[in-house]
Amino acid sequence: MISVTKIFRFEMGHAIYGYEGMCKFIHGHSYVLHVSVKSVAENKEPIQQPGFVIDFKLLKKIINEKVIQKLDHTLVLSKEYLNMHPNAGEGQNLLVWDYEPSAENILFFIKNEIKDALTPYYEITKLRLWETSESYAEWENRF
């Protein structure tokens, strides 16, 4: 299997309801997202012209439309957080989720946003979301 990876960056704020550490407060990160995809073709032979698994321009277009434009410079809070802090999202570029916007759940959101945009020709093999320079969450397709 041959896969390719493209890297994206975005800024996003969040807070984690029910957490006892500092992440219970609204704060932000400069996220770095690695998106790896493969062709659904088996690649037993060299890839035919133009020789790409996927054109990086196409992958960039998909991720920008489905993910970056939705998350960049937003504040993501759970419904439960807003129930306890009703004024938290006033005047903000706010997204409200049914679940906590942890790095793991942000990957869940991203996977669901892009999976249908890639089919039937491509499949996500791995998503890696760096929340800090030392910490990331990863989703891997175990096929």
C-alpha positions as CSV (number, residue, x, y, z in Angstrom):
1,M,0.0,0.0,0.0
2,I,1.2,3.5,-0.9
3,S,-0.2,6.4,1.0
4,V,0.5,10.1,0.9
5,T,0.2,12.7,3.6
6,K,-0.6,16.4,3.5
7,I,-0.1,18.8,6.5
8,F,-2.5,21.5,7.5
9,R,-2.5,24.2,10.2
10,F,-5.4,26.0,12.0
11,E,-6.1,27.9,15.1
12,M,-8.9,26.9,17.4
13,G,-10.2,27.5,20.9
14,H,-11.9,25.1,23.2
15,A,-12.6,24.1,26.7
16,I,-13.2,20.6,28.2
17,Y,-16.2,20.4,30.5
18,G,-15.8,18.1,33.5
19,Y,-12.0,18.2,33.4
20,E,-10.3,19.2,36.6
21,G,-7.1,20.6,35.0
22,M,-6.4,23.9,33.3
23,C,-8.2,22.7,30.1
24,K,-11.5,23.3,31.8
25,F,-11.0,27.0,30.9
26,I,-11.4,28.4,27.4
27,H,-8.0,28.4,25.7
28,G,-6.6,27.9,22.2
29,H,-4.1,25.9,20.2
30,S,-2.2,26.1,17.0
31,Y,-3.2,22.7,15.6
32,V,-1.2,20.8,13.0
33,L,-3.2,18.1,11.1
34,H,-1.6,15.3,9.1
35,V,-4.0,13.7,6.7
36,S,-2.8,10.4,5.0
37,V,-4.8,8.8,2.2
38,K,-4.4,5.9,-0.1
39,S,-6.0,4.9,-3.4
40,V,-8.5,2.1,-3.2
41,A,-6.7,0.6,-6.2
42,E,-4.2,-2.1,-5.0
43,N,-1.0,-0.6,-6.4
44,K,0.5,-3.9,-7.5
45,E,2.0,-2.0,-10.5
46,P,3.4,1.4,-10.8
47,I,0.7,4.1,-10.6
48,Q,-0.4,5.2,-14.1
49,Q,-0.2,8.7,-15.3
50,P,0.1,11.2,-13.7
51,G,1.6,8.8,-11.2
52,F,-0.2,10.1,-8.1
53,V,-2.1,8.3,-5.3
54,I,-4.1,11.6,-5.1
55,D,-3.2,15.1,-6.4
56,F,-2.1,17.1,-3.4
57,K,-4.1,20.0,-4.8
58,L,-7.3,17.9,-4.6
59,L,-6.5,16.8,-1.1
60,K,-5.9,20.4,0.0
61,K,-9.2,21.5,-1.6
62,I,-11.1,18.8,0.2
63,I,-9.5,19.4,3.6
64,N,-9.8,23.2,3.4
65,E,-13.5,23.0,2.5
66,K,-14.5,20.2,4.9
67,V,-12.3,21.0,7.9
68,I,-10.1,24.1,7.9
69,Q,-12.9,26.5,6.9
70,K,-15.1,25.1,9.6
71,L,-12.6,25.0,12.5
72,D,-10.0,27.7,11.9
73,H,-10.4,30.6,14.3
74,T,-13.5,29.1,16.0
75,L,-14.3,28.4,19.5
76,V,-15.7,24.8,20.0
77,L,-17.6,24.0,23.1
78,S,-19.9,21.2,24.1
79,K,-23.6,21.7,24.8
80,E,-22.9,20.6,28.4
81,Y,-20.2,23.3,28.8
82,L,-22.6,26.0,27.5
83,N,-25.3,24.8,29.8
84,M,-23.0,25.4,32.7
85,H,-21.5,28.6,31.2
86,P,-24.3,30.2,29.1
87,N,-22.4,33.4,28.4
88,A,-19.2,31.6,27.3
89,G,-19.9,31.9,23.5
90,E,-21.2,35.4,23.3
91,G,-19.7,37.3,20.4
92,Q,-17.6,34.3,19.4
93,N,-17.2,32.3,16.2
94,L,-18.8,29.4,18.1
95,L,-19.4,25.8,17.2
96,V,-21.4,23.7,19.6
97,W,-20.9,20.0,19.7
98,D,-22.8,17.2,21.5
99,Y,-19.4,15.9,22.8
100,E,-16.3,17.5,24.4
101,P,-13.8,19.0,21.9
102,S,-10.8,17.0,23.0
103,A,-8.0,16.3,20.5
104,E,-9.5,12.8,20.1
105,N,-13.0,14.1,19.4
106,I,-11.7,16.7,17.0
107,L,-10.2,13.8,15.0
108,F,-13.6,12.1,15.2
109,F,-15.2,15.2,13.7
110,I,-12.5,15.5,11.0
111,K,-12.8,11.9,10.0
112,N,-16.6,12.2,9.6
113,E,-16.3,15.4,7.7
114,I,-13.9,14.1,5.1
115,K,-14.7,10.3,4.7
116,D,-17.5,10.8,2.2
117,A,-15.6,13.5,0.2
118,L,-12.8,11.0,-0.5
119,T,-14.9,8.0,-1.6
120,P,-15.1,6.1,-3.9
121,Y,-11.5,6.5,-5.0
122,Y,-9.5,7.2,-1.9
123,E,-9.5,6.1,1.7
124,I,-8.2,7.8,4.8
125,T,-5.3,5.7,6.3
126,K,-4.3,8.0,9.2
127,L,-5.1,11.3,10.8
128,R,-2.7,12.8,13.3
129,L,-3.7,16.0,15.2
130,W,-0.9,17.8,17.0
131,E,-2.4,19.9,19.8
132,T,1.0,21.1,21.0
133,S,4.6,20.5,19.7
134,E,4.8,17.6,22.1
135,S,1.3,16.0,22.1
136,Y,-0.9,14.6,19.4
137,A,-3.9,12.3,19.0
138,E,-4.0,9.8,16.1
139,W,-6.7,7.9,14.3
140,E,-5.6,5.0,12.1
141,N,-7.7,3.0,9.7
142,R,-7.2,-0.7,10.5
143,F,-8.1,-2.4,7.3
